[in-house]
Structures are given as structure tokens and as C-alpha cells.
Amino acid sequence: MSGKGRSSGRSGGRRAFRGGFWLVVVALFVVVAMPAIRGRAGGSAAGSAEGYTLQFGKDFRPGMNSVDDLGITIVLAIDVSGSMGDAPAQGGEAKYIQATRALRTIADYLDGLRSRQKDLVLRAAVLSFSTGVKTIMPLTTLDADGIGKLREIADNPDNFSPEGNTAIGSALEAGTELLAESGTILRSLIVVTDGENNRDPDPVEVMDAIYANRNSASRPELPVSTSTELVSFIGFDTDAGYFQPFEEKGARVTSAGDQAGLERSLKDLLEADVTKLEAPGLK
């Protein structure tokens, strides 16, 4: 009896030890492992608890974000993905050729605007995007020399040779960064694309970040605002319905089937911007 009792006591002690051991393991897992798991679940470095955060370059000038000269800055982001080498459904030359020629017409339009609105600051930049984003013309004041540079770019279709994927989100991010340090009261980003986004970041998440002022350059003592920027999409030879989520976020959406339609859409957007700038409250 006594031997059996000692055996039962040792067995109970072993069970108590094993139970205590596993309690310690579980406690260590909660304290050490769970925060790491939660950190990994939080997303990439570009993300935050609130959503995607725009990643601005180290050379970004946050002080320029608070400058509001009476004028307008326009950033044109033109799709140069592989499909832009095809002719549109309405026929004619390749889409990138037609888009380049439309840009020349817009240069002429902006030159006319410069001539009749001499008191306004007018700036522009041109980006191309496919798998990544390339600066074709940096932020430039559209005086006589600036208009000349824009025309030179438009006269060379090789600047927009098509290849690669369609990184609409990256184009939005790059264009927004340029506008955020442009120094004018009105800031307009116009994206021309013939396809759907197929690269990170997700453009809808980028739009959220733009209108929520979430960007890597903001500091409590010097916030960087992007929410007042005008964002527009021109679906070139593509179904404008794809852009409905952007429209729901506040973007302007239109479409074009050929060069003439693209020129019309660009002019309409620019005219709408200029009308805002000429409003009595802005004079």
C-alpha cells in the first residue's frame, strides 16, 4: 500500500510539473512570439495602421508644400506599357504615337494659356510609366523656354516607347510627390492609360493615401498635404468602367478612342482646372 502511494505521488508530481511547464511555454509565446506575428501581419514598410502611406524621396522639399502662388501645376503621367504599341480599336497609328502627338497639341494649348494669363504661374511635368516610372520632363515653369522643352519632348515619340507592365499606383505616387512641392495654389495630375493596373502598389490604396494626406514626408511640426490635388484618369482605348473605383474616391474619369478624343479630353480637363483658377475667390 505504502509503495503504491509513493508511486501515485510521484506520478501526480510529474503531471503537475508537465502542466506547469506548458503554462510557461504558452506564456512565453504570448509575450515573445505574438508581437512579432502581429508586426508581420501589419504589412509592408509603406503601410500603416490606417492604410497605405505614400513614399516620397529623400530630396522632397516639404517647405514648398505650404507655398501657394497664384497658378497651376499640371503633371501628365502617360502609360508606356507594351499594349501602347498596338493601334486603338478605332484605327490609326500605335497608341503611343497618337498620345505623343496629342501632347504636342496640349503644349500649344498651354502656350496660349500662358499668353492670355500672364499673371498666373504655370508649371508642368511629364512622366511615363510601365513597370516603373520615368521622368520625361521634371517640374518646369512654362515660360517660353519651358514650352519649348515640352514641344521637344512631344516631337520625339521615342520618349514614350512602349514596354513592360502597367504601374498606375506608382504613377499616382510619383505625380503626387511632384505636385506636393510645386508651389502653386492649384495642382492637377492627369493619368493617361490604356489598361488595368498590374503592379504594386494598388492604385485605389494610393488614392486613399492621397486624400488622407498619408505620406512619408509629413511631420507633426510640418505636415505635408496632398488632399487638395486634382486627380484625373483618361482611359485611352479602354473601358472607362474600370476607373469607377477611382471616381468613387473623388477622381475625374473620362475616355478617348483616338488622338482627337485624347486631345479633347485633355483640353476639357485643363479648361475645367483653369476655370477653377479664374473663380472670383481665387483672384
PLY file of the C-alpha trace (Angstrom):
ply
format ascii 1.0
element vertex 283
property float x
property float y
property float z
element edge 282
property int vertex1
property int vertex2
end_header
0.00 0.00 0.00
2.74 2.40 1.02
4.73 1.61 -2.16
1.70 2.19 -4.31
1.04 5.51 -2.56
4.60 6.68 -3.23
4.23 5.77 -6.91
0.96 7.69 -7.13
2.58 10.72 -5.51
5.49 10.69 -7.95
3.05 10.37 -10.88
0.98 13.28 -9.61
4.13 15.36 -9.23
5.17 14.60 -12.79
1.70 15.64 -14.06
1.90 18.88 -12.07
5.38 19.57 -13.49
4.23 18.93 -17.06
1.21 21.19 -16.57
3.37 23.97 -15.17
5.90 23.56 -17.99
3.27 24.04 -20.68
1.83 27.06 -18.89
5.30 28.62 -19.01
5.62 27.80 -22.74
2.24 29.36 -23.51
3.11 32.47 -21.52
6.43 32.87 -23.34
4.65 32.50 -26.71
2.16 35.23 -25.81
4.87 37.62 -24.60
7.54 36.98 -27.24
6.03 35.45 -30.39
2.67 37.19 -30.72
4.03 40.75 -31.14
6.30 39.54 -33.94
3.38 37.85 -35.67
1.27 40.98 -35.33
4.15 43.03 -36.75
4.41 40.79 -39.80
0.65 40.95 -40.30
0.80 44.74 -40.35
2.01 44.83 -43.96
4.98 46.35 -45.75
7.08 49.33 -44.67
4.88 51.50 -46.90
1.79 50.58 -44.89
0.39 51.85 -41.60
-2.44 51.04 -39.25
-4.58 53.40 -41.34
-3.57 52.10 -44.78
-1.01 52.72 -47.48
1.46 55.57 -46.97
2.90 57.50 -49.94
6.67 57.12 -50.09
8.32 60.42 -51.03
12.01 60.69 -51.93
14.72 61.92 -49.58
15.15 65.03 -51.75
11.50 66.08 -51.27
11.21 69.74 -50.16
8.41 69.82 -47.56
8.60 73.60 -47.22
7.32 74.00 -50.79
4.06 72.28 -49.83
2.89 75.38 -47.98
3.68 77.75 -50.90
0.51 78.80 -52.75
1.49 81.00 -55.69
-1.45 82.01 -57.87
-1.16 79.48 -60.64
-1.50 75.86 -61.67
0.85 72.90 -61.91
-0.01 70.05 -64.26
1.62 66.63 -64.14
0.90 64.39 -67.13
1.56 60.69 -66.49
1.45 58.71 -69.74
1.19 54.92 -69.94
4.00 53.34 -71.99
3.23 49.69 -71.22
3.55 47.12 -74.01
-0.05 47.45 -75.16
0.51 51.10 -76.05
2.42 49.78 -79.06
-0.85 48.50 -80.54
-3.24 50.53 -82.67
-6.51 51.53 -80.94
-9.77 49.87 -81.93
-10.70 52.99 -83.90
-7.61 52.53 -86.06
-4.61 54.63 -86.97
-1.06 54.52 -85.71
0.09 52.97 -82.45
-1.44 54.43 -79.32
1.87 55.79 -78.02
2.38 57.69 -81.31
-1.10 59.19 -81.07
-0.57 60.07 -77.38
2.72 61.81 -78.21
1.05 63.90 -80.92
-1.74 64.80 -78.52
0.92 66.06 -76.14
2.17 68.45 -78.83
-1.36 69.87 -79.16
-1.50 70.31 -75.39
1.83 72.16 -75.48
0.27 74.59 -77.95
-2.78 74.95 -75.69
-0.63 75.68 -72.62
1.37 78.22 -74.61
-1.89 80.01 -75.43
-2.89 79.90 -71.78
0.47 81.39 -70.80
-0.03 84.23 -73.28
-3.50 85.19 -72.08
-2.91 84.65 -68.36
0.38 86.45 -67.84
-0.23 86.95 -64.11
-0.51 83.21 -63.41
2.32 80.85 -62.52
2.18 77.88 -64.90
4.27 74.76 -64.29
4.24 71.25 -65.75
5.98 67.90 -65.59
5.71 64.80 -67.78
6.09 61.23 -66.53
5.94 57.92 -68.36
5.06 54.70 -66.59
5.09 51.00 -67.33
6.74 48.57 -64.91
8.14 51.67 -63.18
8.00 55.44 -63.54
10.36 57.65 -65.55
10.61 61.44 -65.51
10.49 62.71 -69.09
10.32 66.38 -68.10
10.91 67.46 -64.48
8.83 70.16 -62.86
9.30 73.13 -65.22
7.96 76.68 -65.31
6.19 77.13 -68.63
7.78 80.32 -69.83
8.95 80.46 -73.46
11.87 78.11 -72.69
9.66 75.70 -70.75
7.11 75.49 -73.56
10.00 74.82 -75.96
11.16 71.89 -73.80
7.64 70.45 -73.73
7.38 70.68 -77.52
10.76 68.96 -77.94
9.55 66.06 -75.81
6.33 65.81 -77.81
8.25 65.84 -81.10
10.12 62.64 -80.18
7.87 59.56 -79.83
10.92 57.57 -78.68
10.42 59.25 -75.29
7.33 57.06 -74.95
8.47 53.76 -76.48
6.21 51.04 -75.05
7.31 48.05 -72.98
6.53 46.36 -69.69
3.56 46.34 -67.34
1.13 48.98 -66.05
2.09 50.54 -62.70
-0.76 53.02 -62.23
-0.26 53.15 -58.46
3.40 54.11 -58.85
2.47 56.82 -61.37
-0.06 58.29 -58.92
2.52 58.28 -56.16
5.27 59.92 -58.28
2.90 62.53 -59.69
1.55 63.38 -56.26
5.06 63.93 -54.91
5.82 66.40 -57.70
2.59 68.29 -57.11
3.13 68.40 -53.35
6.23 70.57 -53.84
5.07 72.50 -56.91
4.28 75.72 -55.04
1.03 76.66 -56.84
-2.47 77.01 -55.49
-3.95 74.50 -57.98
-2.31 71.12 -58.61
-3.57 68.68 -61.22
-2.43 65.13 -62.00
-3.72 63.62 -65.26
-3.11 59.91 -65.91
-3.45 58.58 -69.47
-3.61 54.79 -69.64
-4.96 52.02 -71.85
-5.03 49.23 -69.32
-5.58 47.95 -65.82
-3.00 48.17 -63.06
-0.91 45.02 -62.64
1.87 46.17 -60.31
2.11 47.15 -56.65
1.08 49.42 -55.08
-2.68 49.16 -55.53
-3.80 52.48 -57.09
-7.02 52.54 -55.07
-4.97 52.38 -51.87
-2.70 55.11 -53.23
-5.77 57.27 -53.90
-6.85 56.74 -50.29
-3.43 57.89 -49.10
-3.52 60.99 -51.35
-6.85 62.19 -49.99
-5.97 61.26 -46.40
-2.62 63.14 -46.53
-0.69 59.99 -45.60
2.89 60.40 -46.79
6.39 59.73 -45.52
7.37 63.42 -45.62
4.79 64.63 -43.09
5.96 65.62 -39.62
3.87 66.90 -36.69
5.66 70.23 -36.91
5.43 70.40 -40.72
2.52 68.39 -42.19
2.54 67.75 -45.94
-0.91 67.98 -47.54
-1.93 66.19 -50.76
-5.71 66.06 -50.33
-6.42 69.17 -52.42
-4.76 67.77 -55.55
-6.97 67.13 -58.57
-6.58 63.59 -59.93
-7.94 62.63 -63.36
-7.90 59.48 -65.47
-8.27 59.25 -69.23
-8.96 55.70 -70.36
-7.33 55.55 -73.79
-8.88 52.81 -75.93
-10.17 51.07 -72.82
-13.40 50.72 -70.88
-13.79 53.72 -68.58
-15.81 51.49 -66.24
-12.53 50.11 -64.87
-11.86 53.52 -63.34
-15.13 53.69 -61.37
-13.38 52.91 -58.03
-11.15 55.95 -58.61
-14.17 58.08 -59.44
-15.77 56.99 -56.18
-12.63 58.22 -54.41
-13.03 61.66 -55.98
-11.06 61.42 -59.24
-12.37 62.72 -62.56
-12.72 60.00 -65.18
-13.11 60.25 -68.95
-12.17 58.22 -72.02
-10.76 58.57 -75.54
-10.65 56.28 -78.55
-8.02 58.02 -80.66
-5.73 61.06 -80.82
-8.57 63.51 -81.44
-10.52 62.14 -78.48
-7.43 62.25 -76.28
-6.78 65.89 -77.22
-10.41 66.71 -76.46
-10.29 65.01 -73.06
-7.03 66.71 -72.09
-8.31 70.14 -73.12
-11.58 69.64 -71.27
-9.75 68.73 -68.06
-7.35 71.65 -68.38
-10.18 74.07 -69.13
-12.00 72.86 -66.02
-8.85 73.45 -63.96
-8.34 76.94 -65.38
-11.98 77.78 -64.67
-11.40 76.91 -61.01
-8.31 79.10 -61.01
-10.24 82.02 -62.53
-13.01 81.81 -59.94
-13.58 85.15 -58.16
-12.47 83.75 -54.83
-9.03 82.88 -56.20
-8.27 86.25 -57.77
0 1
1 2
2 3
3 4
4 5
5 6
6 7
7 8
8 9
9 10
10 11
11 12
12 13
13 14
14 15
15 16
16 17
17 18
18 19
19 20
20 21
21 22
22 23
23 24
24 25
25 26
26 27
27 28
28 29
29 30
30 31
31 32
32 33
33 34
34 35
35 36
36 37
37 38
38 39
39 40
40 41
41 42
42 43
43 44
44 45
45 46
46 47
47 48
48 49
49 50
50 51
51 52
52 53
53 54
54 55
55 56
56 57
57 58
58 59
59 60
60 61
61 62
62 63
63 64
64 65
65 66
66 67
67 68
68 69
69 70
70 71
71 72
72 73
73 74
74 75
75 76
76 77
77 78
78 79
79 80
80 81
81 82
82 83
83 84
84 85
85 86
86 87
87 88
88 89
89 90
90 91
91 92
92 93
93 94
94 95
95 96
96 97
97 98
98 99
99 100
100 101
101 102
102 103
103 104
104 105
105 106
106 107
107 108
108 109
109 110
110 111
111 112
112 113
113 114
114 115
115 116
116 117
117 118
118 119
119 120
120 121
121 122
122 123
123 124
124 125
125 126
126 127
127 128
128 129
129 130
130 131
131 132
132 133
133 134
134 135
135 136
136 137
137 138
138 139
139 140
140 141
141 142
142 143
143 144
144 145
145 146
146 147
147 148
148 149
149 150
150 151
151 152
152 153
153 154
154 155
155 156
156 157
157 158
158 159
159 160
160 161
161 162
162 163
163 164
164 165
165 166
166 167
167 168
168 169
169 170
170 171
171 172
172 173
173 174
174 175
175 176
176 177
177 178
178 179
179 180
180 181
181 182
182 183
183 184
184 185
185 186
186 187
187 188
188 189
189 190
190 191
191 192
192 193
193 194
194 195
195 196
196 197
197 198
198 199
199 200
200 201
201 202
202 203
203 204
204 205
205 206
206 207
207 208
208 209
209 210
210 211
211 212
212 213
213 214
214 215
215 216
216 217
217 218
218 219
219 220
220 221
221 222
222 223
223 224
224 225
225 226
226 227
227 228
228 229
229 230
230 231
231 232
232 233
233 234
234 235
235 236
236 237
237 238
238 239
239 240
240 241
241 242
242 243
243 244
244 245
245 246
246 247
247 248
248 249
249 250
250 251
251 252
252 253
253 254
254 255
255 256
256 257
257 258
258 259
259 260
260 261
261 262
262 263
263 264
264 265
265 266
266 267
267 268
268 269
269 270
270 271
271 272
272 273
273 274
274 275
275 276
276 277
277 278
278 279
279 280
280 281
281 282
